[in-house]
Amino acid sequence: MWRCGAPSWAPFLRFSCSSRPTLATVLALRQSAMVNCAVYDCSNHTRNSPNDENFQRVGFYVVPKVISGQCAKTTELSSKRRALWLSRIRREDLDESATHYRVCGAHFITGRPAYSMDEANPDWAPSLNLGYKSTTHAKRSASNSLPLKRRRCCHHEEFSPLVAPRGRM
């Protein structure tokens, strides 16, 4: 029920106590603050318009909080999940104690995060388009460079003037 001074957020709404706001008015005023995705180099925000060439309607999800006051497993799992989210966001300017960071659905396989107790789900933490190269790619390229160096080394020794050509003695 709409009563004068009843809801604590009523001063933010622009209507008189006698008139009831429409749902569209409430939603428009609620979304007046722009939300940006916390992932580095992600340009998704709530004020993207359908006229933009890169428009993509995505949801925004709050970085999970550590759940306390329940069983120890829930606290452990929620703190592990929060740490994983923050490590995957990988931003130096991120205040790890803050609770207002959001990640858009473009960083999840299904477009939204998984249930907090479903640790095996790939969407338990953001995993797509994280703004940096994956570490597996860096490891792979480092391991591939070693045989190339060996080939260069062997190739260099084969044509060295100090070593006699094979087959002539």
C-alpha positions as YAML, in Angstrom:
chain: A
units: angstrom
residues:
- id: 1
  name: MET
  ca: [0.00, 0.00, 0.00]
- id: 2
  name: TRP
  ca: [1.17, 3.50, -0.76]
- id: 3
  name: ARG
  ca: [1.01, 5.67, 2.31]
- id: 4
  name: CYS
  ca: [2.51, 9.07, 2.75]
- id: 5
  name: GLY
  ca: [6.01, 8.57, 4.13]
- id: 6
  name: ALA
  ca: [5.65, 4.77, 4.37]
- id: 7
  name: PRO
  ca: [8.47, 3.46, 2.16]
- id: 8
  name: SER
  ca: [11.96, 4.60, 3.05]
- id: 9
  name: TRP
  ca: [12.82, 5.14, -0.64]
- id: 10
  name: ALA
  ca: [9.71, 7.26, -1.34]
- id: 11
  name: PRO
  ca: [11.57, 10.62, -1.19]
- id: 12
  name: PHE
  ca: [13.46, 9.56, -4.30]
- id: 13
  name: LEU
  ca: [10.25, 9.10, -6.26]
- id: 14
  name: ARG
  ca: [8.62, 12.05, -7.92]
- id: 15
  name: PHE
  ca: [4.96, 11.53, -7.13]
- id: 16
  name: SER
  ca: [2.50, 12.78, -4.61]
- id: 17
  name: CYS
  ca: [1.29, 10.58, -1.79]
- id: 18
  name: SER
  ca: [-2.20, 10.47, -3.25]
- id: 19
  name: SER
  ca: [-1.10, 9.13, -6.64]
- id: 20
  name: ARG
  ca: [0.34, 5.67, -7.14]
- id: 21
  name: PRO
  ca: [3.36, 5.42, -9.47]
- id: 22
  name: THR
  ca: [3.33, 3.02, -12.36]
- id: 23
  name: LEU
  ca: [5.73, 0.12, -12.43]
- id: 24
  name: ALA
  ca: [7.56, 1.72, -15.36]
- id: 25
  name: THR
  ca: [8.14, 4.88, -13.32]
- id: 26
  name: VAL
  ca: [9.53, 2.94, -10.37]
- id: 27
  name: LEU
  ca: [11.81, 0.85, -12.60]
- id: 28
  name: ALA
  ca: [13.04, 3.88, -14.53]
- id: 29
  name: LEU
  ca: [13.91, 5.73, -11.34]
- id: 30
  name: ARG
  ca: [15.54, 2.66, -9.82]
- id: 31
  name: GLN
  ca: [17.79, 2.23, -12.84]
- id: 32
  name: SER
  ca: [18.78, 5.87, -13.01]
- id: 33
  name: ALA
  ca: [22.21, 5.06, -11.60]
- id: 34
  name: MET
  ca: [24.42, 3.57, -14.28]
- id: 35
  name: VAL
  ca: [26.01, 0.20, -13.53]
- id: 36
  name: ASN
  ca: [29.28, -0.73, -15.23]
- id: 37
  name: CYS
  ca: [30.77, -4.19, -15.53]
- id: 38
  name: ALA
  ca: [33.81, -4.60, -13.24]
- id: 39
  name: VAL
  ca: [35.74, -6.75, -15.73]
- id: 40
  name: TYR
  ca: [38.68, -4.97, -17.36]
- id: 41
  name: ASP
  ca: [38.01, -3.75, -20.91]
- id: 42
  name: CYS
  ca: [34.29, -4.64, -20.78]
- id: 43
  name: SER
  ca: [32.13, -1.81, -22.08]
- id: 44
  name: ASN
  ca: [28.76, -3.20, -20.97]
- id: 45
  name: HIS
  ca: [26.71, -0.91, -18.78]
- id: 46
  name: THR
  ca: [23.03, -0.40, -17.99]
- id: 47
  name: ARG
  ca: [22.66, 2.63, -20.21]
- id: 48
  name: ASN
  ca: [23.45, 0.80, -23.44]
- id: 49
  name: SER
  ca: [20.68, 1.61, -25.87]
- id: 50
  name: PRO
  ca: [19.26, -0.60, -28.63]
- id: 51
  name: ASN
  ca: [20.53, 1.98, -31.15]
- id: 52
  name: ASP
  ca: [24.17, 1.21, -30.32]
- id: 53
  name: GLU
  ca: [25.88, -1.03, -32.86]
- id: 54
  name: ASN
  ca: [27.32, -3.23, -30.07]
- id: 55
  name: PHE
  ca: [24.06, -3.41, -28.10]
- id: 56
  name: GLN
  ca: [23.61, -6.59, -26.15]
- id: 57
  name: ARG
  ca: [20.98, -6.96, -23.45]
- id: 58
  name: VAL
  ca: [22.77, -8.50, -20.50]
- id: 59
  name: GLY
  ca: [22.09, -8.84, -16.81]
- id: 60
  name: PHE
  ca: [24.42, -7.58, -14.11]
- id: 61
  name: TYR
  ca: [25.30, -9.76, -11.13]
- id: 62
  name: VAL
  ca: [26.80, -8.63, -7.83]
- id: 63
  name: VAL
  ca: [30.10, -10.19, -6.83]
- id: 64
  name: PRO
  ca: [29.04, -12.76, -4.23]
- id: 65
  name: LYS
  ca: [29.41, -11.95, -0.57]
- id: 66
  name: VAL
  ca: [30.81, -14.25, 2.09]
- id: 67
  name: ILE
  ca: [27.84, -15.87, 3.79]
- id: 68
  name: SER
  ca: [28.27, -16.03, 7.54]
- id: 69
  name: GLY
  ca: [25.90, -17.22, 10.23]
- id: 70
  name: GLN
  ca: [25.23, -20.55, 8.53]
- id: 71
  name: CYS
  ca: [27.19, -23.80, 8.52]
- id: 72
  name: ALA
  ca: [30.97, -23.80, 8.13]
- id: 73
  name: LYS
  ca: [30.77, -25.38, 4.67]
- id: 74
  name: THR
  ca: [28.58, -22.53, 3.39]
- id: 75
  name: THR
  ca: [30.97, -19.91, 4.76]
- id: 76
  name: GLU
  ca: [33.98, -21.72, 3.29]
- id: 77
  name: LEU
  ca: [32.33, -22.20, -0.11]
- id: 78
  name: SER
  ca: [31.06, -18.61, -0.32]
- id: 79
  name: SER
  ca: [34.46, -17.17, 0.62]
- id: 80
  name: LYS
  ca: [36.13, -19.44, -1.95]
- id: 81
  name: ARG
  ca: [33.64, -18.28, -4.59]
- id: 82
  name: ARG
  ca: [34.16, -14.59, -3.80]
- id: 83
  name: ALA
  ca: [37.94, -15.02, -3.95]
- id: 84
  name: LEU
  ca: [37.65, -16.80, -7.31]
- id: 85
  name: TRP
  ca: [35.42, -14.05, -8.75]
- id: 86
  name: LEU
  ca: [37.84, -11.34, -7.61]
- id: 87
  name: SER
  ca: [40.87, -13.24, -8.90]
- id: 88
  name: ARG
  ca: [39.23, -13.72, -12.30]
- id: 89
  name: ILE
  ca: [38.26, -10.05, -12.50]
- id: 90
  name: ARG
  ca: [41.97, -9.36, -11.82]
- id: 91
  name: ARG
  ca: [41.92, -5.60, -11.33]
- id: 92
  name: GLU
  ca: [44.55, -3.79, -9.30]
- id: 93
  name: ASP
  ca: [42.19, -0.94, -8.41]
- id: 94
  name: LEU
  ca: [39.58, -3.32, -6.96]
- id: 95
  name: ASP
  ca: [38.80, -2.93, -3.27]
- id: 96
  name: GLU
  ca: [38.22, -6.50, -2.14]
- id: 97
  name: SER
  ca: [36.10, -5.43, 0.82]
- id: 98
  name: ALA
  ca: [33.62, -3.47, -1.34]
- id: 99
  name: THR
  ca: [30.21, -4.97, -2.05]
- id: 100
  name: HIS
  ca: [29.01, -2.92, -5.01]
- id: 101
  name: TYR
  ca: [30.92, -4.51, -7.92]
- id: 102
  name: ARG
  ca: [28.91, -6.16, -10.68]
- id: 103
  name: VAL
  ca: [29.82, -8.48, -13.54]
- id: 104
  name: CYS
  ca: [27.71, -8.64, -16.68]
- id: 105
  name: GLY
  ca: [26.28, -11.82, -18.17]
- id: 106
  name: ALA
  ca: [28.68, -11.70, -21.12]
- id: 107
  name: HIS
  ca: [31.31, -13.31, -18.89]
- id: 108
  name: PHE
  ca: [29.26, -16.45, -18.18]
- id: 109
  name: ILE
  ca: [28.64, -19.38, -20.53]
- id: 110
  name: THR
  ca: [24.88, -19.40, -19.89]
- id: 111
  name: GLY
  ca: [24.66, -15.63, -19.45]
- id: 112
  name: ARG
  ca: [24.22, -15.79, -15.68]
- id: 113
  name: PRO
  ca: [26.08, -17.20, -12.67]
- id: 114
  name: ALA
  ca: [25.31, -20.65, -11.31]
- id: 115
  name: TYR
  ca: [23.81, -21.50, -7.93]
- id: 116
  name: SER
  ca: [26.25, -20.66, -5.16]
- id: 117
  name: MET
  ca: [26.51, -24.26, -3.92]
- id: 118
  name: ASP
  ca: [27.10, -25.74, -7.41]
- id: 119
  name: GLU
  ca: [30.90, -25.55, -7.40]
- id: 120
  name: ALA
  ca: [31.26, -27.97, -10.35]
- id: 121
  name: ASN
  ca: [29.26, -25.70, -12.68]
- id: 122
  name: PRO
  ca: [31.47, -23.74, -15.12]
- id: 123
  name: ASP
  ca: [29.36, -20.63, -14.44]
- id: 124
  name: TRP
  ca: [30.17, -20.71, -10.71]
- id: 125
  name: ALA
  ca: [32.56, -17.85, -11.48]
- id: 126
  name: PRO
  ca: [32.98, -15.68, -14.60]
- id: 127
  name: SER
  ca: [35.11, -17.37, -17.24]
- id: 128
  name: LEU
  ca: [34.56, -15.67, -20.62]
- id: 129
  name: ASN
  ca: [36.00, -12.44, -22.07]
- id: 130
  name: LEU
  ca: [37.86, -11.51, -18.91]
- id: 131
  name: GLY
  ca: [40.02, -8.83, -20.51]
- id: 132
  name: TYR
  ca: [43.32, -10.68, -20.37]
- id: 133
  name: LYS
  ca: [44.90, -13.66, -22.07]
- id: 134
  name: SER
  ca: [44.36, -17.00, -20.39]
- id: 135
  name: THR
  ca: [47.26, -18.44, -18.42]
- id: 136
  name: THR
  ca: [46.96, -21.78, -20.22]
- id: 137
  name: HIS
  ca: [47.75, -20.04, -23.51]
- id: 138
  name: ALA
  ca: [50.83, -18.42, -21.99]
- id: 139
  name: LYS
  ca: [52.01, -21.77, -20.59]
- id: 140
  name: ARG
  ca: [51.41, -23.46, -23.93]
- id: 141
  name: SER
  ca: [53.42, -20.88, -25.86]
- id: 142
  name: ALA
  ca: [56.27, -21.09, -23.35]
- id: 143
  name: SER
  ca: [56.45, -24.88, -23.67]
- id: 144
  name: ASN
  ca: [56.37, -24.67, -27.47]
- id: 145
  name: SER
  ca: [59.27, -22.24, -27.56]
- id: 146
  name: LEU
  ca: [61.65, -24.70, -25.92]
- id: 147
  name: PRO
  ca: [61.74, -27.26, -28.77]
- id: 148
  name: LEU
  ca: [62.18, -24.38, -31.23]
- id: 149
  name: LYS
  ca: [65.28, -23.26, -29.32]
- id: 150
  name: ARG
  ca: [66.60, -26.81, -29.39]
- id: 151
  name: ARG
  ca: [66.02, -26.98, -33.13]
- id: 152
  name: ARG
  ca: [67.87, -23.70, -33.59]
- id: 153
  name: CYS
  ca: [70.69, -24.98, -31.41]
- id: 154
  name: CYS
  ca: [71.01, -28.24, -33.35]
- id: 155
  name: HIS
  ca: [70.65, -26.39, -36.63]
- id: 156
  name: HIS
  ca: [73.44, -24.01, -35.59]
- id: 157
  name: GLU
  ca: [75.80, -26.85, -34.59]
- id: 158
  name: GLU
  ca: [75.16, -28.71, -37.81]
- id: 159
  name: PHE
  ca: [76.47, -25.82, -39.92]
- id: 160
  name: SER
  ca: [79.26, -24.72, -37.61]
- id: 161
  name: PRO
  ca: [82.65, -24.46, -39.34]
- id: 162
  name: LEU
  ca: [84.34, -26.12, -36.35]
- id: 163
  name: VAL
  ca: [82.39, -29.33, -36.81]
- id: 164
  name: ALA
  ca: [83.26, -31.60, -39.73]
- id: 165
  name: PRO
  ca: [80.38, -32.41, -42.06]
- id: 166
  name: ARG
  ca: [78.81, -35.82, -41.51]
- id: 167
  name: GLY
  ca: [79.91, -38.64, -43.73]
- id: 168
  name: ARG
  ca: [83.38, -37.26, -44.56]
- id: 169
  name: MET
  ca: [86.30, -38.64, -42.62]
...
